[in-house]
Amino acid sequence: MLSSPHIRIAALLGASGGTVMFAINLTANAVAGPDDWLRLSAMAALGAFAGGLPVAALFGRAGRAGAALALVGAVVATAFGAGLGAALALWPGESLAGLILGPVFVAASVATSPAVGAAWTLSMIGVQIDARRARGRIGGQITTLRSRADKG
């Protein structure tokens, strides 16, 4: 069974996927007209949520190793989520093409558009920070960096 922080992290990844898809549509308008932006962003959010479930455990760990795990989780969640989101958006006729080309399209958009790259990077940093806070819960209390520093 999935824990509450695990679902929370997957939900944040879903929100990130919807945000990145909106940024793709806003900057390039390459996918569809403004009337489809909301539908495509919703499909991307659903795909990113589903794609985030298997890798949510990689987020929220401390240190350089934690940052590396979060980067791996972000890339895997993005690829899996982009494929699922594109398959949902193209359902039922071209779902297989969406499953294959969705990750390629999103990766190209993140790499070539500074605004989309910033949206992806900042949203994944936000997921890592929030996951770190969620993992810091010990005995019902939130452990912050300041309280750890105060303890020595």
LONUBA-824251 format. One record per residue (C-alpha): residue number from 1; residue in three letters; chain; y, z, x. Coordinates in Angstrom, 2 decimals, always signed. Each point is the difference from the previous one (the first is absolute). Layout:
N
<pt resi="NUM" resn="ALA" chain="A" v="Y" w="Z" u="X"/>
...
//
This chain:
152
<pt resi="1" resn="MET" chain="A" v="+0.00" w="+0.00" u="+0.00"/>
<pt resi="2" resn="LEU" chain="A" v="+3.48" w="-0.82" u="+1.24"/>
<pt resi="3" resn="SER" chain="A" v="+2.40" w="+2.84" u="+0.68"/>
<pt resi="4" resn="SER" chain="A" v="+3.50" w="+0.20" u="-1.41"/>
<pt resi="5" resn="PRO" chain="A" v="+1.73" w="-0.76" u="+3.34"/>
<pt resi="6" resn="HIS" chain="A" v="-2.32" w="-3.00" u="+0.42"/>
<pt resi="7" resn="ILE" chain="A" v="+1.07" w="-1.45" u="-3.36"/>
<pt resi="8" resn="ARG" chain="A" v="+3.63" w="+0.87" u="+0.75"/>
<pt resi="9" resn="ILE" chain="A" v="-0.13" w="-1.96" u="+3.26"/>
<pt resi="10" resn="ALA" chain="A" v="-1.67" w="-2.97" u="-1.74"/>
<pt resi="11" resn="ALA" chain="A" v="+2.71" w="+0.12" u="-2.69"/>
<pt resi="12" resn="LEU" chain="A" v="+2.69" w="-0.05" u="+2.69"/>
<pt resi="13" resn="LEU" chain="A" v="-1.72" w="-2.98" u="+1.60"/>
<pt resi="14" resn="GLY" chain="A" v="+0.03" w="-1.66" u="-3.42"/>
<pt resi="15" resn="ALA" chain="A" v="+3.73" w="+0.61" u="-0.33"/>
<pt resi="16" resn="SER" chain="A" v="+0.44" w="-1.41" u="+3.50"/>
<pt resi="17" resn="GLY" chain="A" v="-1.92" w="-3.14" u="-0.93"/>
<pt resi="18" resn="GLY" chain="A" v="+2.17" w="-0.54" u="-3.07"/>
<pt resi="19" resn="THR" chain="A" v="+3.13" w="+0.55" u="+2.07"/>
<pt resi="20" resn="VAL" chain="A" v="-1.07" w="-2.46" u="+2.68"/>
<pt resi="21" resn="MET" chain="A" v="-0.86" w="-2.64" u="-2.61"/>
<pt resi="22" resn="PHE" chain="A" v="+3.39" w="+0.49" u="-1.62"/>
<pt resi="23" resn="ALA" chain="A" v="+1.65" w="-0.40" u="+3.42"/>
<pt resi="24" resn="ILE" chain="A" v="-1.99" w="-3.20" u="+0.59"/>
<pt resi="25" resn="ASN" chain="A" v="+1.18" w="-1.42" u="-3.31"/>
<pt resi="26" resn="LEU" chain="A" v="+3.56" w="+1.19" u="+0.52"/>
<pt resi="27" resn="THR" chain="A" v="+0.42" w="-1.45" u="+3.47"/>
<pt resi="28" resn="ALA" chain="A" v="-1.87" w="-3.28" u="-0.24"/>
<pt resi="29" resn="ASN" chain="A" v="-0.53" w="-0.70" u="-3.69"/>
<pt resi="30" resn="ALA" chain="A" v="-2.99" w="-1.92" u="+1.33"/>
<pt resi="31" resn="VAL" chain="A" v="-2.57" w="+1.34" u="-2.42"/>
<pt resi="32" resn="ALA" chain="A" v="+1.59" w="-0.25" u="-3.43"/>
<pt resi="33" resn="GLY" chain="A" v="+3.21" w="+0.19" u="-1.94"/>
<pt resi="34" resn="PRO" chain="A" v="+1.70" w="+3.30" u="-0.84"/>
<pt resi="35" resn="ASP" chain="A" v="-1.86" w="+0.24" u="-3.32"/>
<pt resi="36" resn="ASP" chain="A" v="-3.32" w="+0.42" u="+1.87"/>
<pt resi="37" resn="TRP" chain="A" v="+1.24" w="+2.47" u="+2.61"/>
<pt resi="38" resn="LEU" chain="A" v="-0.90" w="+3.04" u="-2.06"/>
<pt resi="39" resn="ARG" chain="A" v="-3.47" w="-1.31" u="-0.88"/>
<pt resi="40" resn="LEU" chain="A" v="-0.76" w="-0.91" u="+3.61"/>
<pt resi="41" resn="SER" chain="A" v="+1.32" w="+3.32" u="+1.28"/>
<pt resi="42" resn="ALA" chain="A" v="-2.19" w="+1.84" u="-2.54"/>
<pt resi="43" resn="MET" chain="A" v="-3.08" w="-1.98" u="+1.08"/>
<pt resi="44" resn="ALA" chain="A" v="+0.82" w="+0.74" u="+3.64"/>
<pt resi="45" resn="ALA" chain="A" v="+0.38" w="+3.70" u="-0.80"/>
<pt resi="46" resn="LEU" chain="A" v="-3.39" w="+0.09" u="-1.74"/>
<pt resi="47" resn="GLY" chain="A" v="-1.63" w="-1.84" u="+2.89"/>
<pt resi="48" resn="ALA" chain="A" v="+1.64" w="+2.25" u="+2.57"/>
<pt resi="49" resn="PHE" chain="A" v="-1.10" w="+3.13" u="-1.89"/>
<pt resi="50" resn="ALA" chain="A" v="-3.60" w="-1.24" u="-0.06"/>
<pt resi="51" resn="GLY" chain="A" v="+0.30" w="-1.10" u="+3.63"/>
<pt resi="52" resn="GLY" chain="A" v="+1.43" w="+3.39" u="+0.95"/>
<pt resi="53" resn="LEU" chain="A" v="-2.83" w="+2.07" u="-1.46"/>
<pt resi="54" resn="PRO" chain="A" v="-2.52" w="-0.71" u="+2.81"/>
<pt resi="55" resn="VAL" chain="A" v="+2.52" w="+0.58" u="+2.80"/>
<pt resi="56" resn="ALA" chain="A" v="+2.13" w="+2.84" u="-1.39"/>
<pt resi="57" resn="ALA" chain="A" v="-1.81" w="+2.48" u="+2.25"/>
<pt resi="58" resn="LEU" chain="A" v="+1.48" w="-1.74" u="+3.06"/>
<pt resi="59" resn="PHE" chain="A" v="+3.53" w="+1.09" u="-0.93"/>
<pt resi="60" resn="GLY" chain="A" v="+1.68" w="+3.32" u="+0.66"/>
<pt resi="61" resn="ARG" chain="A" v="-1.54" w="+1.04" u="+3.29"/>
<pt resi="62" resn="ALA" chain="A" v="+2.16" w="+1.41" u="+2.77"/>
<pt resi="63" resn="GLY" chain="A" v="+0.79" w="-1.40" u="+3.42"/>
<pt resi="64" resn="ARG" chain="A" v="-0.44" w="-3.38" u="+1.62"/>
<pt resi="65" resn="ALA" chain="A" v="-3.57" w="-0.28" u="-1.21"/>
<pt resi="66" resn="GLY" chain="A" v="+1.24" w="+0.65" u="-3.53"/>
<pt resi="67" resn="ALA" chain="A" v="+2.65" w="-2.69" u="+0.35"/>
<pt resi="68" resn="ALA" chain="A" v="-2.63" w="-2.46" u="+1.27"/>
<pt resi="69" resn="LEU" chain="A" v="-2.31" w="+0.84" u="-2.90"/>
<pt resi="70" resn="ALA" chain="A" v="+2.88" w="-0.44" u="-2.44"/>
<pt resi="71" resn="LEU" chain="A" v="+0.79" w="-3.40" u="+1.50"/>
<pt resi="72" resn="VAL" chain="A" v="-3.63" w="-1.08" u="-0.38"/>
<pt resi="73" resn="GLY" chain="A" v="+0.01" w="+1.35" u="-3.56"/>
<pt resi="74" resn="ALA" chain="A" v="+3.25" w="-1.81" u="-0.80"/>
<pt resi="75" resn="VAL" chain="A" v="-1.31" w="-3.35" u="+1.27"/>
<pt resi="76" resn="VAL" chain="A" v="-3.37" w="+0.35" u="-1.75"/>
<pt resi="77" resn="ALA" chain="A" v="+1.60" w="+1.19" u="-3.26"/>
<pt resi="78" resn="THR" chain="A" v="+2.49" w="-2.87" u="+0.15"/>
<pt resi="79" resn="ALA" chain="A" v="-2.68" w="-2.63" u="+0.59"/>
<pt resi="80" resn="PHE" chain="A" v="-2.36" w="+1.39" u="-2.63"/>
<pt resi="81" resn="GLY" chain="A" v="+2.81" w="+0.65" u="-2.48"/>
<pt resi="82" resn="ALA" chain="A" v="+1.58" w="-3.43" u="+0.50"/>
<pt resi="83" resn="GLY" chain="A" v="-3.33" w="-1.68" u="-0.66"/>
<pt resi="84" resn="LEU" chain="A" v="-0.67" w="+2.03" u="-3.12"/>
<pt resi="85" resn="GLY" chain="A" v="+3.56" w="-0.36" u="-1.27"/>
<pt resi="86" resn="ALA" chain="A" v="-0.02" w="-3.76" u="+0.48"/>
<pt resi="87" resn="ALA" chain="A" v="-3.40" w="-0.26" u="-1.67"/>
<pt resi="88" resn="LEU" chain="A" v="+1.34" w="+1.98" u="-2.99"/>
<pt resi="89" resn="ALA" chain="A" v="+3.15" w="-2.11" u="-0.16"/>
<pt resi="90" resn="LEU" chain="A" v="-2.03" w="-3.23" u="+0.01"/>
<pt resi="91" resn="TRP" chain="A" v="-2.72" w="+1.23" u="-2.38"/>
<pt resi="92" resn="PRO" chain="A" v="-2.24" w="-1.62" u="-1.17"/>
<pt resi="93" resn="GLY" chain="A" v="+0.27" w="-3.54" u="+1.38"/>
<pt resi="94" resn="GLU" chain="A" v="+1.07" w="+0.38" u="+3.63"/>
<pt resi="95" resn="SER" chain="A" v="-1.07" w="+3.59" u="+0.77"/>
<pt resi="96" resn="LEU" chain="A" v="-2.14" w="-0.96" u="+2.97"/>
<pt resi="97" resn="ALA" chain="A" v="+2.90" w="-1.88" u="+1.58"/>
<pt resi="98" resn="GLY" chain="A" v="+2.25" w="+3.02" u="-0.60"/>
<pt resi="99" resn="LEU" chain="A" v="-2.56" w="+2.31" u="+1.57"/>
<pt resi="100" resn="ILE" chain="A" v="-0.01" w="-2.12" u="+3.14"/>
<pt resi="101" resn="LEU" chain="A" v="+3.62" w="-1.17" u="+0.21"/>
<pt resi="102" resn="GLY" chain="A" v="+1.73" w="+3.18" u="-1.23"/>
<pt resi="103" resn="PRO" chain="A" v="-0.34" w="+1.87" u="+3.32"/>
<pt resi="104" resn="VAL" chain="A" v="+1.07" w="-3.11" u="+1.95"/>
<pt resi="105" resn="PHE" chain="A" v="+3.09" w="-0.44" u="-2.18"/>
<pt resi="106" resn="VAL" chain="A" v="+1.04" w="+3.66" u="+0.22"/>
<pt resi="107" resn="ALA" chain="A" v="-0.60" w="+0.17" u="+3.76"/>
<pt resi="108" resn="ALA" chain="A" v="+2.08" w="-3.15" u="+0.52"/>
<pt resi="109" resn="SER" chain="A" v="+2.76" w="+1.38" u="-2.20"/>
<pt resi="110" resn="VAL" chain="A" v="+0.07" w="+3.33" u="+1.84"/>
<pt resi="111" resn="ALA" chain="A" v="+0.04" w="-1.77" u="+3.38"/>
<pt resi="112" resn="THR" chain="A" v="+2.65" w="-2.61" u="-0.79"/>
<pt resi="113" resn="SER" chain="A" v="+2.46" w="+1.79" u="-2.27"/>
<pt resi="114" resn="PRO" chain="A" v="+1.92" w="+2.94" u="+1.48"/>
<pt resi="115" resn="ALA" chain="A" v="+0.69" w="+1.42" u="-3.47"/>
<pt resi="116" resn="VAL" chain="A" v="-3.65" w="-0.15" u="-1.03"/>
<pt resi="117" resn="GLY" chain="A" v="-1.08" w="+1.39" u="+3.37"/>
<pt resi="118" resn="ALA" chain="A" v="+2.46" w="+2.87" u="-0.40"/>
<pt resi="119" resn="ALA" chain="A" v="-1.20" w="+0.67" u="-3.55"/>
<pt resi="120" resn="TRP" chain="A" v="-3.62" w="+0.12" u="+1.19"/>
<pt resi="121" resn="THR" chain="A" v="+0.72" w="+2.12" u="+3.06"/>
<pt resi="122" resn="LEU" chain="A" v="+2.23" w="+2.50" u="-1.77"/>
<pt resi="123" resn="SER" chain="A" v="-2.34" w="+0.37" u="-2.95"/>
<pt resi="124" resn="MET" chain="A" v="-2.99" w="+0.61" u="+2.29"/>
<pt resi="125" resn="ILE" chain="A" v="+1.98" w="+2.54" u="+2.01"/>
<pt resi="126" resn="GLY" chain="A" v="+0.85" w="+1.69" u="-3.29"/>
<pt resi="127" resn="VAL" chain="A" v="-3.68" w="+0.09" u="-0.97"/>
<pt resi="128" resn="GLN" chain="A" v="-0.89" w="+1.56" u="+3.38"/>
<pt resi="129" resn="ILE" chain="A" v="+2.74" w="+2.64" u="-0.31"/>
<pt resi="130" resn="ASP" chain="A" v="-0.97" w="+0.92" u="-3.54"/>
<pt resi="131" resn="ALA" chain="A" v="-3.70" w="+0.05" u="+0.89"/>
<pt resi="132" resn="ARG" chain="A" v="+0.82" w="+2.28" u="+2.93"/>
<pt resi="133" resn="ARG" chain="A" v="+1.76" w="+2.37" u="-2.39"/>
<pt resi="134" resn="ALA" chain="A" v="-2.94" w="-0.14" u="-2.41"/>
<pt resi="135" resn="ARG" chain="A" v="-2.45" w="+0.80" u="+2.81"/>
<pt resi="136" resn="GLY" chain="A" v="+2.23" w="+2.88" u="+1.12"/>
<pt resi="137" resn="ARG" chain="A" v="-0.79" w="+1.99" u="-3.13"/>
<pt resi="138" resn="ILE" chain="A" v="-1.90" w="+3.08" u="+1.09"/>
<pt resi="139" resn="GLY" chain="A" v="-0.66" w="+2.82" u="-2.43"/>
<pt resi="140" resn="GLY" chain="A" v="+2.46" w="-1.41" u="-2.52"/>
<pt resi="141" resn="GLN" chain="A" v="+2.87" w="-0.02" u="+2.51"/>
<pt resi="142" resn="ILE" chain="A" v="+1.59" w="-3.02" u="+1.58"/>
<pt resi="143" resn="THR" chain="A" v="-0.02" w="+0.18" u="+3.78"/>
<pt resi="144" resn="THR" chain="A" v="+3.06" w="-1.74" u="+1.42"/>
<pt resi="145" resn="LEU" chain="A" v="+0.92" w="-0.91" u="+3.54"/>
<pt resi="146" resn="ARG" chain="A" v="+2.69" w="+2.67" u="-0.02"/>
<pt resi="147" resn="SER" chain="A" v="-2.36" w="+2.79" u="-1.05"/>
<pt resi="148" resn="ARG" chain="A" v="-2.47" w="-1.04" u="+2.70"/>
<pt resi="149" resn="ALA" chain="A" v="+2.75" w="+0.01" u="+2.62"/>
<pt resi="150" resn="ASP" chain="A" v="+1.11" w="+3.45" u="-1.13"/>
<pt resi="151" resn="LYS" chain="A" v="-3.51" w="+1.34" u="+0.53"/>
<pt resi="152" resn="GLY" chain="A" v="+0.03" w="-1.15" u="+3.58"/>
//
